[in-house]
Amino acid sequence: MALNSIHYLFFLSIVFVLYFLLPGKQRWKLLLAASVYFYCTFDVKFLVLIAFSIFTSFFLTIKSEESADQSKKKLYLHMVVWSNVLILCVFKYYNFFVESAVDLFVSMGLHISPTLIQIGMPIGLSFYTFQIIGYSLDVYYDVSKAERNLGIYSLYILFFPKLISGPIEQSQNLLPQLHKEQNFDYNRVTSGIKLIAWGVFKKVCIADRLSVFVDTVFSSPESHGGLQAIVGCYFLVFMVYADFSGYTDMAVGTARIFGFDLIRNFNRPFISQNLTEFWKRWHISLYAWFYEYIYNPLSFSFRSLKKWGIVLAIFITITLSGIWHGAGMKFIIYGLLNSLGLSIEYLLTPFRVKMRKSISPVIYKYCSIFITFHFFLFCLIVFESDNFKEALSIIKSFSKINIHEVGWYLFGDNKIEFILAFVFVFILLGMEYWQAKTDNYLSFHLKLPYLVRWTVYSAVIFIVVYFGVFKTSEFVYAQF
């Protein structure tokens, strides 16, 4: 059940009404039942797998917290972590590594026929696995107390708004909220609905519209001119951003109407002046997880190596974050490219400080934004391509600009669609700009007169219904 489907709209409406009709102490049970149903709409056979992860991590984490023996405490932690890592590796990476090994043996003249896993990958596996591991580590290091209510813990893992694509919630944020009775709050409900609507707009009016042009370029890069390739690649950045941040807005908005606050996963990443800042603004929950549980321990372990220890920690952490996205060489290269970029940025810190002092602050700012954006664009081209060779082919085609390409007819018969794509991207950037004027996300319009506000709401509904691309396509990060 995709969050941009009619099925989800009916599901959410029914759950919302029942939620506030039930007594406060019973509401979490409805959310748990709704979350189980939501998960089963994707593939019921994997319910056993996620139930196994939930039950084992629940009981083993309690055992870890209660154990006075440090060695047993650590043993229970390792059982939680490595059992979930094993599940992730088997379902997500097994086929890739086996096929890579087969290719290696074939190159050596040896032929083997190993068994591959053909049942697919559980939806949301990477997200809920990291949440379980993060929870067990938080309890082990006394950041959080182990949850004693199996139902509440199950809801913490399964909570349907964030189940398939995050954000990856830390235990100290969401678990305490699940124990509180959430009363109906008109302002929170209306705020949540607006956020859901904005997320739908991003998905159906921007991401799915841009995907038409992006898919055209990436499906057959050799048959398109340089200008088409350039526009397609720029569209790719905004397509992925609108798609993933749109999902996050819908998830956060959904949680908000029930009274819960999920963490913010995006914060205007395209104003970033360096890669470090960018990764603090893009997919915030994932990179916060890697920083907390991978980078910090590694940088401490490598502290004797001084700055090269930091570089090594960056390389391992960010390369793993690339591999987290999927099984394939392109994801490894994506991680390595970002590792290289962040490492060079760290090593050049003295030079960057000197440059900042020696040139105009405005020039430095916008040059930094330009470089950061285009480095990410390059990495995203690798991410979207079938392989690194295809990515380089697309980039090389940028130089093959034909004068006959120039014009608003760039993509042939899709003239109106092409114009709308540009218009909606500018609306997105305009909203990002206005968002910077207020501390409350998507609330700048509240200062507008009542009549103007409702005119804007009506216009948004009309635009979504009339101009939306309703093909119920999968969200980009649902595959991870």
N, C-alpha and C positions, 0 to 999 in steps of 0.2 A: 504494500500500500504506500505509494509515493506521497510525500507531503503536499504535492501540487495536484493531487487527484480529487475528483468528486467523492470517491470512496472515503478519503481522509476527512473531507469537509463534513460529511454525515457522521462519521465516527467521532470526530472531535466535538461536534454539536451535541450528540447524545451523551458522551462522557461528561461534558461540561455541565449539562442540565442535571444529570444524576448526581454528580459530585456535590453540588450545593444543596441538593434535596436530602442527602444522607446526613446523619449525625456526624459531627466533626471527627470523632474518634474512629469512624468507620471509613472515612474517605480514602485513606491510603490503600485500603484493600481493593477499592474500586479501581484506583490507578494501577495497582499491581495486576489485577485481572485484565484491564484494558491494555497494559503493556505486553502481557503474555499473548493476548489475541493479536495485537499489532505485529509482534515478532512472528507469530504463526502464519500471518498472511504472506510472508515472504517464503518460508520453507519450514514446515512443521517438524521435519525430521531432525533439524539441528537444535530443536528445543532441548533434547536430551543432553547435547554437548554443552550448551550454556548452563543448563541446570547442574551438570557435573562441576563446572568451574565455580559456580556460585556456592554450592554446598561444600565442596572441599575447601575453598578459600575462607568461607565463613567459619567452619569448625577449626581448621588449622590455625587461623589467625588468632582465634580465642585461646587455643592451646599455647601458641607462641607468647601471647601476653601473660598468661597465667603461670608459665613455666619459670621457676626460679633458677634453673640450670641454663646458663648462657649457651652451652653447646646444643641443648635441646631446643632452645628458643630459636637459634639460628637454623637448626635442622627443619623446624616447621616452616620457617620463612622460605628456605630453599625449596621445600616441597611445593609451596604455593607458586613461587616464581617460576621454577623450572618445569612444572607440570603445565602451566599456561603457556610458557615459551614453546614447549614441545608441541602442544596443540596448534599454536600459531604457525610453527615451522612445517608441521605435517600438512596442514590444509592450505597454507599460502605459498610455501617455498619448496615443498618436496618435489613436485613435478619439474620445476625449473632446474633444480640441482641435478636431478636424475637425467633429464634431457641434456644438460650441459656435459655431464659425465659420459653419456652415450656418444655425443659429438666428439669428445676428446678421445675416446676409445676408437671410434671410427677413423679419426685422423691417424691413429697408430696402427690401423689395419685390423682392429679387433671389433667384432660385432656381438652386441648383447641385446637382449630383449627384456628389460625390467618391467615390472608392473607399475602402472601409473594410477593415481587417484582420479576417479572420474565423476565423483559426486558433487563437485563444485566447492565453493567456499562459503561458510556461514556468513550471513549479513552482519555487518558491524563488528566482525571478529577482532580486527586490529584495535578498535576503539574500546570495546569492553575489556579486552585482555589488558590493555595499558591501565585502565581504571582499576581493575582487580589488583594488578601488581603494585600500582601506586598506593592503594589502600593498605595492602599488607606491609609495605615499607613504612608508611606513616605510623602504623600501629607498632611496628618493631622499634622505630626510633622515638616512640612516645610523642609523636606529633598529634595523633588522634587516639581515642580509646576504641577498642574493638566493639563492634556493634553486636548486641546480644539478642536482638529481634531478627530472626531469619527473614521474616516478611519484609521488614523495613530495608534490610540489607539487599534483598532480592530486588526491591523497587529501586534502590540506589543504582544497581547495575542495569536493570531493565527499563528504567523510566523512558517511556516511548519517544518523547520529543528529541532526546539526544542520543538514542540508541544506535542509529545506523551511521551517523556521521558526526557525532560529538555535539557540543564540546566535551572534552575529556574532563570530567568533574573531579576535583580533589575532595577527599572525604570530609575535610573540615569545613567545606562550603555547603555541600548539598545534604549530607546526612543529618546535621542538626535541624535543618528546615523540614525534613520529612517527619520529624517527631512533633512538630508544632501543628496545632489546629489552624488551618488557613480559612479565614472568614472572607465572605464576598466583599470585594473592594471595587467599587465602580471605576475609580481612576486607574487601578491596576488592570482591570479587565479591558477597558477601552484602549489603554496604552498597549496591551498585549495584542489586541486585534489589529491595531494600526501597524505594529511591527510585523505581524503575520502578513498583512496586506502588502507591506513594502517588500517583504521577502518573496511573495508571489510575483510581484511586479518585476523584481530582479530576475527571477527564474524564467517566467514565461514571456516577458517583453524584451528582456535584454539577453540573457544567457542562451535561451533556445533559439532566439532570432539570430544571434551572432554565430551560433554553432553551424548554421546552414552554410555560411561563408567560410568558416574555419574548416569544416569537413570537406568542402569543395577543394580547398587548397591542399590540405594534408592527404587527401585520398589519392590525388594524382598531381604531385608537385611539378612533374616534368611538363605537364600540359598547360601550365599557367605562366603568365608573364611576371616580370619583376615587381611591378606595382601591385598586382593582385596578391602576390606572395607577401609583400610588405604589409598591405592592409589586412590580409588574413592573419598574420602573426600579431599585429597590434590588437586585432579583434580577439585573438586567443587569450591575451592577458585579461581583458575585460570580461570575456565569456567565463573563464575559470573563476574570476573574482566574483562576478554577479551570481554565478551558480552556487558557489560554496558559501559566500556570505549571505546569499538569499536563503539557503537552507538554515544557516545559523540564526538568522533573524526569525524565521518561522519557528525554529526550535525554542529560542529564548522567549518569543512572544507566546507560544503555546504554554510553556512553563509558567509564564507570568500570569496568565488568566486563571491558573489554578493556585496562585499565591507564592510561586517559587522563583528564585533568582538564579539563573544559570550565569556562568561567567561569560564575559564578552570575548568573542573569538577573533574579531577584526577591529582595527582602529585606524582607519585611513592610511593604509600601508604605502600608498603612492606618493606621500609627502616625505617619505624616509630619505635621509641624507646619506645613509650608509647601510650596509647589509645587516649589521648588528641591530640597528634600529628597525630595519624592515622586518626581521624575524621576531621582533617584539610586538609587531603590529599585525602580522599575517599568521593565521592559524595559531593564535596565541596559546591556546591550551596544550597543543602538541609540543611546541617548542619550550614552553614552561616545564612540561613533563620531562623532556630530554635534558633541560638545564638542571633541574632539581635532582633527577635520579641517575643520570649518566655523566653529564659534564662535571658537576661539582665533585662527585667521588673521584673521577679520573684526574681532574686538575689537582686535587689534594694528593693523590697517589704519585703524580708525576712532578710534585713541587720541587724536587731536587734538580730537575732539569731546567728550572727557571722558565724563561720565555718559550723555550722549545717544548717544555712540558705542557704549556698552555696550547701551543700549536697542535701538539699530538692529541690533546683532549678534544680540541675543536674538530680535528680530522675524524677521529673515531665517532664522536657524537653526531656530527652532521651527516657523515656517510651512512650511519645507521638510520638516521631520520629519512634519508633517501630510500634506503632499502625497505623501510617501514611502508612506503607507498605501494610497493608491489614487487613481484618476482620478475626480474628481467634485467638485462644489461643496462637498459636506458635509465632505470631507477638507480642503479649503482652509479652510473655516470652523472646523473642528476645530483646525487648526494656528494660525489667527489668534486664536482664543479663548485657547488656551494661551499664545501669545505675549503677548497683552494681560495675562493674569493674571500671568505671570512678570515682565513689564515694570513693572506697577503694584507688585508685591511688591518689586522692586528699588528703585524710586523711593521707596517708603514705608519703607525700611529704618530710617531714624532714628526715625520714628514708632513702628515695631514694637519697637525697642530700648527706647524710653521707656515704652511700654505694658507691656513685660515686667517693667520695674523697678517699675512703679507698682501692679500688681495681684498677686493671689496666683499663685504659679507653677503651682499645680494648675489654677486657673481658666484661666490663659493657655494652658496646655498643651492642655487638652481643648477649649477654644473654637477653638484653632488647628487641631487635628485635625478638628473638626467642619466648619469652614469649608473646609479643604483637601479633605476627602472629598467634600463636596457640590458644590464647584466642579468636581471631576473627574467627578462624577455628571452634572452638567449637560453637560459636554463630551462625555461618553459617550452621552448621549441623542441629541445631534446626530450623533455617529459612527454610531449604530445606525439612525437614521431614514433614510427614503428621501430626504428633503430637509429644509431648515431650517424650512419651513412646518409640516411634520408634527411636527418636534421641538417647536416652540412650541405646537402643538395638544395634544400630550401633556402638556406642562408646565401649560398652562391648565386641563386637565381635572383637575388635582390638587385644585382648589377645589370640584369637583362631587361631594363625598362624600355618599352617601346612607346614612342610618342603617341601612337594610335590608342594606347591603353588609357591615356589621361582623359578624365571626364567622369561625369556622374553615371555614365553607362558602363562603368568598370566591370560589373558582373552581369552583363548582357540583359536578359529578360527580368532580372530581379531589381529593377530600378527603384521602385517604391520601397521595397524591402531594404535595399541598401541605404536609402535616405533615412528611413525609420531607424535603422541600426545606429547610424550616427547621432540622430536626435536623442535616442534613448540613452546612449553612452554619455552624451552631454548632460542629460537630466541626472544621471547617476553621479557624475562629477560635481554638478551643481548642488545636489543634496549633500555630498561629502563636504563641500565648502561650507554650506549653511550649518551643517552638523558641528563644525568647528566653533561656531558662535555660541554654543550652549553646552553646558556640562551634561545635560540629559539627552541621551540619544533619541533622535527623531521627535523632539518636542519643541523645536524652535517655532513651529506653526501655532502653538497655543496662545501666543501673544496677538495673533491675528483676530480681527472681528469675527464674531460667531457666524455671520452670513458668509464671509469669505472662506472660513474654515470648511464649512459644509459644502461650499462650491468646489473647493479643492478635493474633498473626499469623494464627491460625486464624479468629478473629472477623473480621478484615479480609478474608480470602479469602471467607468466607461472605457478608459484606455486599456485596462487589463482585459476586459471582456471583448472589446472590439479588435484590439491590436495584439493580444496575447497569442503565442504559438502553443496551442493546447495539444501537445502530442504525448503528454505524460512521460517524458523522457526521464531516465534515471539521473539522479544527481551525480556529479563527477566523483565526489568522495564516497559515494555509497559502495563503490567497488573496492574500497580499501579496508 
